[in-house]
Every structure is written in C-alpha cells, then in structure tokens.
Amino acid sequence: MHLFISLTHNCQLRCNYCYAGEKKHRPITQETIRHSIDFIFQLPMQKLEFGLFGGEPLLEWELFQYATEVVEQRAQETGTKLIKTVTTNGVLLDREKVDWLREHAYFVVVSIDGNAQMHNTHRLYADGSSSFEEVKCAIAILQEVYTDTEYCVISVVTPQNIIHLLDSVKYLYETLHIQNIHLSVDYFSDWGEETEAYTQIYYAIGAYVVEQYRAGREIRIDFIEDKIKAQISEGCTACSFGERKLGIAPSGNIYPCERLIGEDDGTLCIGNVYEGFNVEARVQVIQTRGNTDEECQTCPVQSRCVNHCGCTNHYLTGSINTTGGTLCFFQKLMIAVADEVGNRLYAEKNRLFLERFYT
C-alpha cells in the first residue's frame, strides 16, 4: 500500500510548473493526520510506503514529526513493514532535521533542477529571487549523513530549461557528487516542434552514462534505469492508482494519487478519511484507469511506457485512460536511449553494468 499525506498547501517557492495549486497557509491538523493513518491501517496490507509532501512539508515540521510518530507506532503494533519518504524543496533542510530524518529512516527526495541556469529558470522564491544556493547547501548537509543510495534528487525538464539539461546532469554528478538523478519531464508544457534538438540532448545523456560505466563509475539516471529494467522484466510495473495508492489532502479528502490533490477541488476525489471511501467513485476510477488509446495498444514498446499513468493522462487529456502526444514522444525517446545504453554496455560485457542489472 502507498499512502501520501500532504501536510500543507503552502510553499516558499513559486515554481511555475507546479501541479500542487495555489500556495496558501492551509495545513493539515493532527486530528486529520491521525484519522488518515488509522484509515489506511484498516486496509489489508503487509507493507506500507508512507510519504509526506506538500506544498513544502518541512514548513510544518511539528506536524511532520507527529505524523511520523503515529505511523511508526501503528506499524509496530500491526507488524507492518514501513518505508518512509519525504519530498522537499530543500530550503529548510539543516543538520538537525537531516539527523532526525536519518534516525527515522526517511528516504529523502530533494528538488533541484540541475545547475544554476536550469534551476533558476523556474525554482524561484515568491519575490523572484533564486533558491539555488540554499538547495546546494542542503544537499551538502544531507551528504554528510546519508549514503548515495539513501536519497535522490529530482529535476523537472521543461521547454524553457532543457537546453541546460546535459550540463546539469554533469554538474549534479561531477560537482555535487549525486549518483541518483531523476529527470521529470513536464509533459503539460507546450513543447512545440523542436523534436530533433530534444532527441540530441537525450542521446547525449545516454552517451555520458556509457562513459561513466566504462570508467567504472556508477550513475543512476531514472529513465535509463527504469527502461532497462522494464526490458529485462518485460514491462513496467502498473500503477495501483486509487486502489493501493492514495493521496490525502490537508482537508482529509482522498485522491487516487497525491499529484491530483492540487487545489483540493474535489476532482477525482474518492472519499474522505472521516467518512471512508466513496465506493462508487473509487470503483469508477479503478475500472476506468489504464489506457484505451488504439495506437497505444499496437505500439511495440507499450509495456515499457507510462501511458497508463492516470494522473499524467488526466492533466494531458482530461481523462485518466487516454494519453497525449507529448508523453508518447518522450517515452519512445527515453526507451530508445536506454536501449542504446543497455545494448552497448551489454555487448562490451561491462562488469559494473552486468552487476547492476543482471545479478
């Protein structure tokens, strides 16, 4: 089971690609946290992946600690395996918080959009100033306590900042010494017709990854990792959208994915932690999710694509089971790049690559 609780709608930054809605001080209450966790533990499960996010969750540090205390206690009482994650803009991460997060075994996801040029394209404070130096400092503090596999960074790729993407990957890896990098395409922007330029950038990233493996240096770029693993296992893991994945808004409203909370306007809401599931709404979501596009059904890489992602499809087309051309283009590009990386390193019998993916 996956449960994500949004602690607040508020955030210090005003990233113009953000899907989380208007930034305002509207935090969750302790009562709603308790009801949310009690609600999830009424459902059958052996493992709970528990995430805290927002807005910016570290703005509500006392509520953050309270939620952790409650979920840890309930997991211990029920013998449930618990995995905890926090997604943060990093601005408030200091040594005290990092030590506490490490003590409570949180996997930390820090948002940084690459080098200064790429980051400053979108990730600015409300007054328009840069957050880059603060996030850099936060990552350095995190690295004093966390190992390379216990945290990652996420960079959002947009039409406005993709020109800096290759340099940013190199900067994150070589200068900030980050091994685990997630590149999240903003599928909802207007990408225009510059497909050749985007293709060249992604293939250059693939070539850079090959260089690192040949030099005996491990680097994890999520789309390359995921697409290679999907090829080996013959398909992506399907999202449990609305079934075993739930997002809870500060109001207590339940959504089939945390990315759908937004303004909490009730669109695709499937219940409330005080009242339980809206069974009809939830069944409708579960029955409808997936992908019904005819073109997708005959696509040779359909099983390795995220065309089934309900929240992405909803934002692209207004429907959770039909997708859009932007996603199709980038998914095919990512698969092609990953295959080139995988085929080269496999043919070379690269030891690091074989150990990473075949042992």
DACOR-V352784 format. One line per field, one symbol per residue. ss: DSSP state (2 for helix, 1 for strand, 0 for the rest). A space follows every 10 residues. Layout:
BEGIN
ss = ???
END
This chain:
BEGIN
ss = 0111110000 0010000000 0000000002 2222222222 0000001111 1110002222 2222222222 2222222200 1111111100 0000222222 2220011111 1000022220 0001100001 0222222222 2222200000 1111111000 0222222222 2222200001 1111100000 0000222222 2222222222 2222000001 1222222222 2200000000 1000111100 0011100222 0000000011 1100011022 2222222200 0002222000 0222000002 2222222000 0000222222 2222222222 2222222000 222222220
END
